[in-house]
């Protein structure tokens, strides 16, 4: 036989062998699938309704904290409870199933102990690999308790024998609806942030989900096949915001009070720290009428961040500062505003005061918020230089969003000579706050720059991102490299803002305790193709204390309703909201109050009796200059010298001259019962038992207080 024939013969045998193996494998597969029996069932029956697939376990979402560490949003875990009765060996199952039934009945109470035990036995007998134990999910505390039960107990040597906890996380806000729109909410299906900080920091808060194999049973229940590292989600990071829950409560309650008073449609209040730009409060309310005629106010839209509107007269500060920066006016420039009504091209310009203001200075034009006055000042300089005016809007950071670290900020809409819709009256309307769309946050940030001596600071609402307490990222205040205006212009602008409160449209909110600077705004709303009288956007933007600004606040109320139309202006509607919030902040923030001056000798009453060590400390702190010269319990004599009081053990102490708060513990600690005659606020003038007598002979004493 040749080599070639031998090779062909061997190849033929190999081919036939492979065919035989392949046929055997196919036969085996058919047998296993259709004929083999396991635990009394064919495999095709056993696998019916059971699927193994990859599934995602959501990670626990990170927390959101206030500036003081108060918890504002967190995820509370709940657990779906089940049992795989096929895992435990027969001995363990028989010994523990009745105990499990007793515990389940005691905690859940929807079945008797015997019923629970029979359910587990029946599931084991029929090979069911997942038995739901309760219709609702259990809390974390209940889970910890159940982990000590049979079938759920886990140790270093013994793993749990079939007990399963599948976690779900529900978002919880400890302060209820407070700052709801700022914090945001989650999509119920995906668990992703829909708005606010939840959406803006979705990637940080979400954590890392776990992906692994689960067994999907016929009833739709998912049972993890493996509890290894791949099935353990990574918790999300925590946000530390700039919000102060106390300020937020002040802002929301004050806003709600005045919105209810005026039955307004919308409203917002923002509190910003001047130097850092940190947002301490951001309140937003929208009115929803009830069927019974009343109203409820809910935070369903972030008006502060996304509510673009004509700002009205608060924009006059922009026009005045542009004129001051160009040296086109001085505060003393005379303006003849006439009778309060002026026709310019195709529009009527009207002042709020019937009959007009007559002749005013530029300072008074701003204080009284004269539309005609601002128009005339602008007409003399900027109407022929509209591009130059628009350059100042860019310089004042009003043509772009602030860049706050939150999604949803509205983009300002301000025309320029190259824009579609620009007309010969556009600059007129713009000069006193119309024909534009700007958010409250953008206007507040401009005013904050004025309060901050011209330094524009980007608003901040998140300070830090942390992972399990470790710092991941810190956000520092961003200050624009160039001031928005010269020191002289800022100084004059501040005087104008102070004048509005001292002599102008916001005189009603002057405070005897601190100085306020700000500007009112009342913008007519564009309804049905025209500006409608009585439909207003009322606002006030200001800062305090004016001599050393600490906080800038915006208060705005949209479409207030009142019988007297003159009571709908910003000075009557929005300015009181500012004052209400500022008053509460001023009372709360002790850093805004001057420290108490230490007294000088003779300027404060000198203590006449007490414990010498305490009197030394008081005298040093208040600089009284009259410290006791003896130790222990002491009092002063008629000639002003210090005298030690007798307080020997076992003897009645001398408490004459001491205030009652000192005398009582001194006597009662020695077992002496004390009766009092006279006022409890005075000093002991006499005692019924002489000092130095044996206490055993006198178990009670009467003190006379004067």
C-alpha positions in Angstrom: 0.0 0.0 0.0 1.3 3.4 -1.0 1.7 6.3 1.4 -1.1 8.1 -0.4 -3.6 5.3 0.0 -2.7 4.9 3.6 -3.3 8.6 4.2 -6.8 8.5 2.5 -7.8 5.4 4.5 -7.0 7.1 7.8 -8.8 10.3 6.8 -11.9 8.3 6.0 -11.9 6.7 9.5 -11.4 10.1 11.1 -14.3 11.5 9.1 -16.6 8.7 10.0 -15.6 9.0 13.7 -16.5 12.7 13.7 -19.9 12.0 12.1 -20.6 9.4 14.8 -19.7 11.9 17.6 -21.8 14.6 16.0 -24.9 12.3 15.7 -24.4 11.2 19.4 -24.3 14.9 20.6 -27.5 15.8 18.7 -29.2 12.6 20.1 -28.1 13.5 23.6 -29.5 17.1 23.2 -32.8 15.8 22.0 -33.0 13.3 24.8 -32.2 15.9 27.5 -34.7 18.4 26.1 -37.6 16.1 25.5 -37.1 12.8 27.4 -34.8 13.2 30.4 -36.6 13.5 33.7 -35.2 15.6 36.6 -37.1 15.9 39.9 -40.1 14.4 38.3 -40.3 16.8 35.4 -38.9 16.9 31.9 -36.4 19.7 31.4 -38.6 21.5 28.9 -41.3 21.7 31.6 -38.9 22.8 34.3 -37.4 25.6 32.2 -40.8 26.9 31.2 -41.3 30.4 32.6 -37.6 30.6 33.8 -35.0 32.7 32.0 -31.5 33.6 32.9 -30.5 37.1 31.7 -28.4 40.1 32.6 -30.1 42.7 34.8 -29.2 46.0 36.4 -29.3 46.7 40.1 -29.5 50.5 40.7 -26.9 52.1 42.9 -27.9 54.0 46.0 -28.1 57.7 44.9 -25.9 60.2 46.7 -27.3 62.7 49.2 -27.8 66.4 48.8 -26.8 68.6 51.8 -27.4 72.2 52.9 -24.5 74.5 53.7 -24.6 73.5 57.4 -24.7 69.8 56.7 -28.5 69.4 57.0 -29.8 66.6 54.8 -32.1 67.9 52.1 -32.4 64.8 49.8 -31.5 61.2 50.4 -32.3 57.7 49.1 -34.1 55.4 51.6 -33.7 51.7 50.7 -36.6 49.3 50.8 -36.3 45.6 50.0 -38.3 43.0 48.2 -38.2 39.8 50.4 -38.2 36.3 49.0 -37.0 32.8 49.7 -35.5 30.0 47.6 -36.7 27.0 49.5 -34.6 24.6 47.4 -31.2 25.8 48.6 -31.2 24.6 52.2 -30.5 20.9 52.9 -33.4 18.8 54.0 -32.3 18.6 57.7 -31.9 22.4 58.0 -35.2 23.0 56.2 -37.1 20.6 58.4 -35.7 22.1 61.6 -36.2 25.8 60.7 -39.2 26.1 58.5 -41.7 26.3 61.4 -39.6 28.9 63.2 -39.6 31.0 60.0 -43.3 30.7 59.8 -43.8 32.0 63.3 -41.5 35.0 62.7 -43.1 35.9 59.4 -46.6 35.8 61.0 -45.5 37.9 63.9 -44.0 40.6 61.7 -46.2 40.7 58.7 -49.4 39.2 60.1 -51.1 38.4 56.7 -50.9 34.6 57.2 -50.7 32.3 60.2 -47.4 30.5 61.2 -48.7 27.2 59.8 -49.7 28.8 56.5 -46.3 30.4 56.0 -44.6 27.1 56.8 -46.9 25.2 54.4 -46.2 27.7 51.6 -42.5 27.1 52.0 -42.9 23.3 52.1 -45.1 23.4 49.0 -42.7 25.6 47.1 -39.8 23.2 48.0 -41.8 20.1 47.0 -42.6 21.5 43.6 -39.1 22.9 43.0 -40.1 26.6 43.0 -37.0 28.6 43.3 -38.5 31.9 44.5 -41.3 32.4 47.0 -42.4 36.0 47.7 -42.8 36.4 51.4 -44.7 39.6 51.6 -46.7 41.9 49.3 -44.9 45.1 50.4 -41.2 45.9 50.6 -39.6 46.0 54.0 -37.6 48.9 55.5 -33.9 48.9 56.2 -34.6 48.4 59.9 -36.9 45.4 59.2 -34.2 44.0 56.9 -31.6 44.2 59.6 -33.9 42.4 62.0 -34.8 39.7 59.5 -31.1 39.0 58.8 -31.0 37.2 62.2 -33.8 34.8 61.1 -33.4 31.3 59.9 -32.7 31.1 56.1 -31.5 34.7 56.2 -28.8 34.5 58.9 -25.3 34.9 57.4 -21.9 34.4 59.1 -18.3 33.8 58.2 -18.8 30.0 58.1 -22.5 29.8 57.1 -24.1 31.7 54.3 -27.8 32.5 54.2 -29.8 29.4 53.1 -32.1 30.9 50.5 -33.2 34.2 51.9 -33.2 37.0 49.3 -33.3 40.8 49.8 -33.6 42.8 46.5 -33.0 46.6 47.2 -35.0 49.5 45.8 -34.3 53.1 46.6 -36.9 55.8 47.1 -35.9 59.5 47.1 -36.8 61.3 50.4 -36.8 65.0 51.3 -36.5 65.5 55.1 -37.8 69.1 54.7 -40.8 68.2 52.6 -41.5 70.6 49.7 -38.7 73.0 50.6 -36.6 74.1 47.6 -38.3 71.3 45.6 -37.7 72.8 42.2 -34.1 73.7 43.1 -33.3 70.2 44.4 -35.2 68.6 41.5 -36.9 65.2 41.1 -36.3 61.8 39.6 -37.9 59.9 36.7 -39.8 57.1 38.3 -38.9 54.5 35.6 -35.2 55.3 35.0 -34.2 56.9 38.3 -32.5 59.7 36.5 -32.7 63.4 37.5 -35.4 65.3 35.7 -34.7 68.8 36.8 -32.7 71.0 39.3 -29.6 69.6 41.0 -30.7 66.0 40.5 -30.5 66.5 36.8 -27.5 68.9 36.8 -25.3 66.5 38.8 -26.9 63.2 37.5 -23.6 61.6 36.8 -22.2 62.3 40.2 -25.3 61.5 42.2 -26.3 58.3 40.3 -23.3 56.2 41.3 -22.5 53.0 39.4 -25.1 50.4 38.9 -24.3 46.7 39.2 -24.9 44.3 36.2 -25.2 40.6 36.7 -27.2 37.5 36.1 -30.7 37.1 37.5 -33.3 34.4 37.2 -36.6 35.7 35.9 -39.3 33.3 37.2 -42.7 32.7 35.7 -44.3 35.3 38.0 -41.9 38.0 36.8 -39.8 38.0 40.0 -36.1 38.4 39.5 -33.8 36.3 41.7 -30.0 37.1 41.6 -28.0 34.1 40.5 -24.9 35.4 42.1 -24.2 37.8 45.0 -20.6 38.4 44.0 -18.9 41.8 43.6 -20.4 42.3 40.2 -23.9 42.5 41.8 -22.9 45.1 44.3 -23.7 48.7 43.1 -21.4 51.6 43.9 -23.0 54.4 45.9 -23.3 57.8 44.3 -21.4 60.9 45.4 -22.9 63.6 47.8 -23.5 67.2 46.9 -22.9 70.0 49.5 -24.9 73.0 48.4 -24.8 76.7 49.4 -28.4 76.6 50.5 -29.2 77.6 54.1 -32.4 75.8 55.2 -33.2 78.6 57.6 -32.9 81.3 54.9 -34.9 79.0 52.5 -37.7 78.8 55.0 -37.6 82.6 55.5 -37.8 83.2 51.7 -40.6 80.6 51.1 -42.8 81.7 54.0 -42.5 85.4 53.2 -43.1 84.9 49.5 -46.2 82.7 50.3 -47.6 85.3 52.7 -47.6 88.1 50.1 -48.7 85.9 47.2 -51.7 84.8 49.2 -52.4 88.5 50.1 -52.3 89.6 46.5 -53.6 86.3 44.9 -50.6 86.5 42.5 -49.9 84.0 39.8 -46.2 83.4 40.3 -43.4 84.6 42.6 -39.7 84.1 43.4 -37.2 85.1 46.0 -33.4 84.7 45.7 -30.9 85.4 48.5 -27.3 85.7 47.4 -24.1 86.3 49.5 -22.5 89.4 48.1 -18.8 88.5 48.0 -19.0 84.8 47.1 -22.1 84.7 45.0 -23.4 81.7 47.1 -27.1 81.2 46.8 -28.5 80.9 50.3 -32.2 80.6 49.2 -34.1 80.2 46.0 -37.9 80.1 46.4 -40.4 79.7 43.6 -44.2 79.5 43.9 -47.0 79.1 41.3 -50.7 79.6 42.1 -53.2 76.9 41.3 -56.9 77.6 41.9 -59.0 75.0 43.7 -62.5 74.1 42.9 -63.8 75.8 46.0 -62.5 79.1 45.0 -59.4 79.1 47.2 -55.8 78.8 45.9 -52.8 76.6 46.6 -49.2 77.6 46.0 -46.8 74.9 44.7 -43.2 75.0 43.6 -43.6 73.5 40.1 -41.3 75.8 38.0 -38.0 77.5 38.7 -39.0 81.1 37.9 -35.7 82.4 39.3 -33.6 80.3 36.9 -35.7 80.0 33.8 -38.5 82.6 34.1 -37.5 85.2 31.5 -39.5 88.4 31.5 -39.3 92.2 31.0 -37.5 93.3 34.1 -39.2 96.8 34.1 -37.8 99.7 36.2 -35.0 97.6 37.9 -33.3 97.8 34.5 -33.1 101.6 34.9 -29.9 101.1 37.0 -28.3 99.7 33.8 -29.2 102.8 31.8 -28.1 105.2 34.6 -24.7 103.4 35.1 -24.0 103.5 31.3 -24.7 107.2 31.3 -22.6 107.8 34.4 -19.7 105.7 33.0 -19.8 107.8 29.8 -19.8 111.0 32.0 -22.9 112.0 30.0 -24.7 113.0 33.2 -24.2 113.8 36.9 -26.6 113.0 39.7 -27.5 116.8 39.8 -28.3 117.1 36.1 -31.7 118.8 35.6 -34.4 117.0 33.7 -37.8 118.5 32.8 -40.3 115.6 32.9 -43.4 117.7 32.4 -46.9 116.6 33.2 -46.1 112.9 33.3 -47.0 112.0 29.7 -44.8 112.4 26.6 -45.3 111.4 23.0 -42.1 110.1 21.3 -42.4 108.9 17.7 -45.2 106.3 17.8 -45.3 105.6 21.5 -46.6 107.3 24.6 -44.2 107.4 27.6 -46.1 107.7 30.9 -44.9 108.3 34.5 -46.6 106.5 37.4 -47.5 109.7 39.1 -50.6 111.4 37.8 -49.8 115.0 36.7 -46.1 114.1 36.5 -43.1 115.0 38.5 -42.1 118.3 36.8 -38.5 119.3 37.1 -36.2 116.6 38.6 -32.5 116.0 39.0 -31.0 112.8 37.5 -30.8 111.4 41.1 -34.5 112.1 41.6 -35.4 110.6 38.2 -34.0 107.3 39.5 -35.5 107.6 43.0 -39.0 108.3 41.7 -38.6 105.9 38.7 -39.6 108.4 36.1 -39.8 106.7 32.6 -39.8 110.1 30.9 -36.8 111.2 32.8 -34.7 108.1 31.8 -35.9 108.5 28.2 -34.8 112.1 28.1 -31.4 111.4 29.6 -30.8 108.5 27.2 -32.1 110.5 24.2 -29.5 113.2 24.7 -26.6 110.7 24.5 -27.3 107.0 23.5 -30.1 107.3 21.0 -27.4 108.2 18.4 -25.0 105.6 19.8 -27.1 102.4 20.2 -24.1 100.1 19.6 -22.3 101.8 22.5 -25.2 101.2 24.8 -25.3 97.5 23.8 -21.6 97.3 24.6 -22.3 98.3 28.1 -25.0 95.5 28.4 -22.3 93.0 27.4 -19.9 94.6 29.9 -22.5 94.3 32.6 -22.8 90.5 31.8 -26.5 90.8 30.9 -26.4 89.3 27.4 -25.3 85.8 28.4 -26.4 83.3 31.1 -24.7 83.5 34.4 -23.2 80.0 34.0 -24.5 78.8 37.4 -24.0 75.0 37.8 -27.6 74.1 37.1 -29.4 73.0 34.0 -32.3 75.0 32.7 -31.0 78.6 33.0 -32.8 80.8 30.5 -30.8 82.6 27.8 -31.3 86.4 27.9 -33.0 87.9 24.8 -31.8 91.5 24.3 -31.9 93.1 20.8 -29.1 95.1 19.2 -29.1 97.3 16.1 -28.2 94.2 14.0 -31.1 92.1 15.4 -34.3 91.3 13.6 -37.1 93.5 15.0 -34.9 96.4 16.0 -36.8 99.7 15.6 -36.3 103.4 16.2 -38.1 103.0 19.5 -36.3 99.8 20.7 -33.7 101.7 22.7 -36.5 103.8 24.3 -38.2 100.7 25.6 -34.9 99.1 26.6 -33.9 102.1 28.7 -36.6 101.5 31.2 -36.7 97.7 31.0 -38.9 96.5 28.1 -38.5 94.7 24.8 -36.2 92.1 26.4 -36.3 88.8 28.3 -34.1 88.4 31.3 -34.3 85.9 34.2 -34.5 87.1 37.8 -31.1 85.4 38.6 -29.4 87.4 35.9 -30.7 90.7 37.1 -29.9 89.8 40.7 -26.3 89.0 39.7 -25.9 92.4 38.1 -27.1 94.1 41.3 -24.9 91.9 43.3 -21.9 93.2 41.3 -22.8 96.8 42.2 -23.1 95.8 45.9 -19.7 94.0 45.5 -17.9 97.3 44.4 -18.2 96.4 40.7 -16.8 92.8 41.0 -19.1 90.4 39.1 -19.4 87.1 40.8 -20.9 84.0 39.2 -23.8 82.6 41.3 -22.9 79.4 43.2 -25.2 76.7 44.4 -22.9 73.7 44.9 -19.7 74.0 47.0 -18.4 70.5 47.1 -18.8 66.9 45.8 -17.8 64.2 48.2 -17.5 60.4 48.0 -18.0 58.7 51.4 -16.8 61.9 53.1 -13.7 62.3 51.0 -13.5 65.5 48.9 -13.8 64.8 45.1 -14.2 68.3 43.8 -14.5 71.8 45.4 -16.1 74.8 43.6 -14.5 78.2 44.2 -16.2 81.5 43.6 -15.6 82.9 40.1 -14.9 86.6 39.9 -14.8 88.3 36.5 -11.3 89.7 35.8 -12.6 93.2 35.0 -15.0 95.3 37.1 -18.3 96.1 35.4 -17.7 99.9 35.9 -15.4 102.4 37.5 -15.2 103.0 41.2 -16.8 106.5 40.7 -19.8 105.1 38.8 -20.3 102.3 41.4 -20.2 104.8 44.2 -22.8 107.1 42.5 -24.9 104.1 41.6 -24.9 103.0 45.3 -26.1 106.5 46.4 -28.9 106.3 43.9 -30.0 102.9 45.2 -29.9 104.2 48.8 -32.0 107.2 47.7 -34.7 104.9 46.4 -35.3 103.6 49.9 -34.7 106.9 51.7 -36.7 109.2 49.5 -38.1 107.3 46.6 -40.5 104.5 45.6 -39.4 102.1 48.4 -39.6 104.5 51.4 -42.0 102.1 53.1 -39.3 99.5 53.7 -36.8 101.7 55.6 -35.5 100.0 58.6 -34.3 101.6 61.9 -31.9 98.7 62.4 -30.0 98.5 59.1 -29.7 100.4 55.9 -31.2 99.1 52.6 -30.3 100.0 49.0 -32.3 98.8 46.0 -34.7 99.5 43.2 -38.4 98.8 42.6 -39.7 97.5 39.3 -43.2 97.4 37.8 -43.4 96.1 34.3 -46.7 96.0 32.5 -47.5 92.6 31.0 -48.0 92.1 27.3 -51.5 90.5 27.1 -53.5 90.1 23.9 -51.1 91.9 21.7 -50.8 95.0 23.9 -49.5 96.2 27.3 -52.4 96.0 29.8 -52.7 98.3 32.7 -53.3 96.4 35.9 -51.3 93.4 34.8 -47.9 93.8 36.3 -44.7 92.0 37.1 -43.7 93.7 40.4 -40.1 93.3 41.7 -37.5 94.7 44.1 -33.8 94.0 43.9 -31.5 95.3 46.7 -28.8 94.6 49.2 -28.2 95.2 52.9 -26.7 96.5 55.0 -26.1 99.3 52.5 -23.0 100.6 54.2 -21.4 97.1 54.2 -23.3 94.8 51.9 -23.7 91.2 53.0 -26.7 89.9 51.1 -28.4 90.7 47.8 -32.0 89.8 47.6 -34.5 89.7 44.7 -38.2 89.5 45.3 -40.6 89.3 42.4 -44.4 88.7 42.2 -46.1 88.2 38.9 -49.6 89.4 38.2 -50.7 90.5 41.7 -54.4 91.3 42.2 -55.8 94.1 44.3 -58.8 96.5 44.3 -56.5 99.6 44.1 -54.4 99.5 41.0 -51.8 101.9 42.6 -51.1 99.2 45.2 -49.8 96.7 42.5 -46.5 98.5 42.0 -43.2 97.0 43.1 -42.9 99.3 46.1 -46.1 98.0 47.5 -46.0 94.4 46.5 -42.4 93.1 46.1 -40.5 95.5 48.4 -42.3 94.3 51.5 -41.3 90.8 50.7 -37.6 91.9 50.5 -38.0 93.6 53.9 -39.7 90.6 55.5 -36.8 88.3 54.4 -34.1 90.8 55.2 -35.5 91.5 58.7 -35.4 87.8 59.6 -32.0 87.3 58.2 -30.7 90.3 60.1 -32.1 88.9 63.3 -30.7 85.5 62.6 -27.2 86.3 61.4 -25.3 87.5 64.5 -22.3 88.3 62.3 -24.2 91.3 61.0 -24.5 92.8 64.5 -21.7 94.8 66.1 -20.0 93.1 69.1 -21.1 94.2 72.5 -18.7 96.7 74.0 -16.9 95.8 77.1 -17.8 98.0 80.0 -15.6 100.3 81.9 -15.2 100.5 85.7 -18.3 102.1 87.1 -20.3 101.7 83.8 -22.0 98.5 84.9 -23.3 97.3 88.3 -20.7 95.4 90.3 -21.9 92.0 91.7 -22.4 92.2 95.4 -22.1 88.5 96.2 -21.4 85.1 94.7 -18.6 82.6 94.0 -15.2 84.4 93.9 -14.0 82.5 90.8 -17.1 83.4 88.8 -16.8 87.0 89.9 -13.2 87.2 88.8 -14.2 86.0 85.3 -17.1 88.5 85.0 -14.9 91.4 86.2 -12.2 90.6 83.7 -14.5 90.1 80.7 -16.5 93.3 81.4 -13.4 95.2 82.7 -15.3 96.2 85.9 -12.1 96.6 87.9 -13.6 95.4 91.2 -12.5 91.8 91.7 -13.0 89.9 95.0 -9.9 89.9 97.2 -10.9 86.7 98.9 -11.8 83.2 97.7 -14.8 80.9 98.0 -18.3 82.3 98.5 -18.1 86.0 99.1 -20.1 89.2 99.6 -19.4 92.9 99.9 -19.7 94.8 103.2 -21.1 98.3 103.7 -17.7 99.9 103.2 -17.2 98.1 99.9 -14.7 95.5 101.0 -15.1 91.7 100.3 -16.0 89.3 103.0 -15.8 85.4 102.9 -19.0 83.5 103.8 -19.0 80.6 106.2 -19.6 77.4 104.3 -18.0 74.7 106.5 -19.0 71.1 106.1 -21.7 70.0 108.6 -22.5 73.6 109.5 -25.3 75.9 108.2 -23.7 78.1 105.5 -24.1 81.9 105.4 -26.1 82.7 102.3 -27.1 86.3 103.1 -26.5 88.5 100.2 -26.5 85.7 97.7 -29.0 85.5 94.9 -31.5 82.7 95.3 -30.0 80.7 92.3 -26.7 80.4 94.3 -28.2 80.0 97.8 -30.5 77.1 96.8 -27.9 74.6 95.6 -25.5 75.6 98.4 -28.2 74.6 101.0 -29.9 71.7 99.2 -26.6 69.9 98.5 -26.2 69.7 102.3 -29.6 68.1 102.7 -31.3 71.2 104.0 -35.0 71.8 103.0 -35.5 75.4 102.0 -38.7 77.5 102.3 -38.8 80.9 100.6 -40.6 84.1 101.6 -40.7 86.9 99.1 -39.8 87.2 95.4 -37.6 84.5 93.8 -35.7 87.2 91.8 -34.1 89.0 94.7 -31.3 88.2 97.1 -31.3 86.6 100.5 -31.7 89.3 103.1 -32.1 87.0 106.2 -32.1 83.3 107.1 -34.0 81.6 109.9 -31.0 79.5 111.1 -27.8 81.4 112.1 -24.7 80.6 110.1 -22.3 78.1 111.7 -25.0 76.1 113.6 -24.9 72.3 113.3 -27.0 71.2 110.3 -28.1 68.0 112.1 -30.1 70.0 114.5 -31.8 72.0 111.7 -32.9 70.1 108.7 -35.0 73.0 107.3 -34.4 76.7 106.8 -36.5 79.7 105.8 -34.9 82.3 103.5 -36.3 85.9 103.2 -35.8 87.3 99.7 -35.8 91.0 98.9 
